[in-house]
Amino acid sequence: MADTPLLENIGKQTMNKLYDSDEALFALMRERLFTAVIGDVMDVMGLRKQFLPAGISPLQKTSKMAGRAMPVLEADIFDDGDDSSRGPLAKKPFGLMLEALDDLKAGEVYVATGSSLRYALWGELMTTRARHLGAAGAVLDGYVRDADGIESQGFPTFCRGVYAQDQGVRGKVMDFRTAIEIDGIRIETGTLMYGDREGVLIIPKDAEEEVIHRALEKAETENTVGEAIRKGMSAVDALETYGVM
């Protein structure tokens, strides 16, 4: 692979010199990376099941999201709870949903799973609260409602689609800041997440610095390859020369 100024620069620096805070990391990812390049480098690293299911996509195609997970565990319910109910959340509307929402920190992503696809998990007022708290986005393994209101706020929201049926009498949040899995992909509190119009990626904590390092290298190399191809280089020669195609 041919050297480039960025590769040389990265090679001489530790990753904490490229970004000294999560805020700087998230900005770097949104500005210079995309899911395809991050996914490609994780494939090479042997991390080959890090994309959430293809059905989870951005409500607005232009959305880009980088942040750390705040996992939320949902569950279906089938009645309103009565005196015979024994569960501590039986008579609590929405379970712990409002507590989970209020617990969001700046740069975090509200990521929820565990329910069926019978109702929406996110809406306009939740978006308003999340934005006020400085959250980075929401990822729902299910539907959202109030889509126009969400879109008008420009809040990065990834979901399985739009469906207005309410969660209130159909589901509850049972826990939050607890590990969850979506399609077998483990998501813990603080796990780095990235999303754009081509999907949502989960980046394991113990690999995130190397993933970002390699992804920046690959993105820069792809820019070089693109320029070489525009000048007439063949696809075969491009792969042989740069190791990217």
Secondary structure as GFF3:
##gff-version 3
##sequence-region A 1 245
A	DSSP	alpha_helix	5	12	.	.	.	ID=ss1
A	DSSP	alpha_helix	15	18	.	.	.	ID=ss2
A	DSSP	alpha_helix	22	32	.	.	.	ID=ss3
A	DSSP	alpha_helix	35	44	.	.	.	ID=ss4
A	DSSP	beta_strand	57	58	.	.	.	ID=ss5
A	DSSP	beta_strand	65	76	.	.	.	ID=ss6
A	DSSP	alpha_helix	97	102	.	.	.	ID=ss7
A	DSSP	beta_strand	108	113	.	.	.	ID=ss8
A	DSSP	beta_strand	120	122	.	.	.	ID=ss9
A	DSSP	alpha_helix	124	132	.	.	.	ID=ss10
A	DSSP	beta_strand	137	140	.	.	.	ID=ss11
A	DSSP	beta_strand	143	144	.	.	.	ID=ss12
A	DSSP	alpha_helix	147	152	.	.	.	ID=ss13
A	DSSP	beta_strand	157	159	.	.	.	ID=ss14
A	DSSP	beta_strand	161	162	.	.	.	ID=ss15
A	DSSP	beta_strand	171	176	.	.	.	ID=ss16
A	DSSP	beta_strand	180	182	.	.	.	ID=ss17
A	DSSP	beta_strand	185	187	.	.	.	ID=ss18
A	DSSP	beta_strand	192	196	.	.	.	ID=ss19
A	DSSP	beta_strand	199	203	.	.	.	ID=ss20
A	DSSP	three_ten_helix	205	207	.	.	.	ID=ss21
A	DSSP	alpha_helix	208	230	.	.	.	ID=ss22
A	DSSP	alpha_helix	235	242	.	.	.	ID=ss23
###
